[in-house]
């Protein structure tokens, strides 16, 4: 067991970075990541098998899940069921940092809306 500092440094796009905590912590049955989103939104996507929990650490998110919108503030969490189309947008001032836990761990589980 070890303690890992959660600082997203791996760039996914010019606005989105991630730290893959599962790899750093040696977790195999749960996907855990911390993201920072500068402004704008992530791509709309869906996971065929994975359920996800989003926990906002800093900032304010608007999370669209299918046809509903949820404003999620600091220290608030939202569960997203498998097969639900969703997108996270930064609607606050400054960067949005959020934690995501997903299970089961499945490779190539996501579909991105075109």
N, C-alpha and C positions, 0 to 999 in steps of 0.2 A: 504494500500500500504506500501511496505517496501523495503529497499535496502538490497541486499544479496551479500556477497563476493563470487565470482566464483572461487572456488578452488576444483578441482577434488580430492576426498579422498576415494570414494567407489571403491574398487578393483573389476574389472571384470575378469582380468587375471593378470599374473605376469608383463605384459607390458602395460596394459590398465586400466585406472581409469576414473571415471565419477563423476560429480555432477549433480544431477537431479534438475535443476533450476525451472522447472514447479511446482514441489511439494513445493519447498521452497518459491516460490513467489505466490502460489495459483492460477496458470494459469490452466484453464481447457480445453480450445479449441485449444491449441498449445503445442506440446511437445518441450521443450527446455532443452538442456544438454550442459555441457562443458566437454570435454574429454582431457586427456593427454595420449599420446602414446609414450613409451620410445624408442623403435626401432622396426623394423619389420612392420607388417601390421595387420589390422583387418581382420576378416573373410569376404569372399565375401558373400554378401547378397543382398536381394531385398525386397522392401516393396510393397505389393499388392495395397494399397490405398494411402499411404502417399507420398507426395512430401517433399523433404528435401532441406535445404540450409546449406551448409558447409561454415564457415568463419574461416580461419586460423588466430589465434591470435599470436602465437609464433612458429617459425620453418618453415619447408617446407614440403608440402605433395605432393604425387603423388596420384591422385584419378583416378582410372580406372572406367569408366562408359560404360557398355556394351563393345564395341570393341575399345573405345577411351581412351587415357590417357591425363590427365590434370595436369600440374605442378602448384600448388597453393601456393603462398608465403604469408608472413605476410600481414594482412589487405586485402587479396583477398578472394573472395567468388565464389562459384560454386553451381548452382541449379541442383539437381538430380530428374528427374521425377519419378513418381510412376511406378512400374514394370520394372525399369532399374536395372540390376545387377551391383553392385559397391563394391569397396574396397578402403580403405584409407591406404596408406603406409607412414611411416616417412622416408623421403629421405634426411633430413638435419642433422646438427650436434646438438646433444642435444635433449631434449624432444620436441615433437610436441603437441601443445595445440590448440584445435579448438572447435568452437561453432557450434551446430547443432540445427536448428529449423525445426519442421516437423508438417504437418497438413494433414488431420484431425487426431485427437488423436484416434487411433484404437489399441486395445489390440491384441496381437498375430498376428501382421500384417507382421512380417518379416519371410522370408525363408532364411535359411543358406545353401550355396552350400556345398555339401558333398564331 
